[in-house]
Amino acid sequence: MHIALRKVHDSDLPVFYRQLNDPEALRMAAFTPADPADRDAFEAHWKRLRASDDVVRTILGDGDVIGSAAVYGEPGEREVTYWVDRAYWGRGVATAALRALLAEVPERPLYARAAADNAGSLRVLEKCGFRASARARGFAEARGEEIDEVVLHLAG
């Protein structure tokens, strides 16, 4: 499968909204909006994100919209994030998309966070050069409780 990134189009948002409301993906991501089904909040979030200086991209798999990836935050503290449709998990999509994003954004250091039990996401980040630098606890909206998370960094 050919993976590519491009700027987010309005037509991508309904796909992102559907992906965000996949119960299994929500549980795995853990740190999600309080109410993923709140369409107004979703639309407002994406409007802010697209108007910001953050690097926000749509992930394409053979031309189809299959997720999103971004680098966001303040310089020196910027984080990466990504979301891949569950139908594509375990196929190298997230790794290829993150590598493409990192090639587009040469700034370092970059950070990432993942639920400590999200082995797939941790593996993707490690394959792309991120290293665990801390552990923390945070409230995971999708799970309704505090959970352990891993903080990772990608040095220059």
Order of alpha helices (4+ residues) and beta strands (2+ residues): beta-alpha-alpha-alpha-beta-beta-beta-alpha-beta-alpha-beta-beta
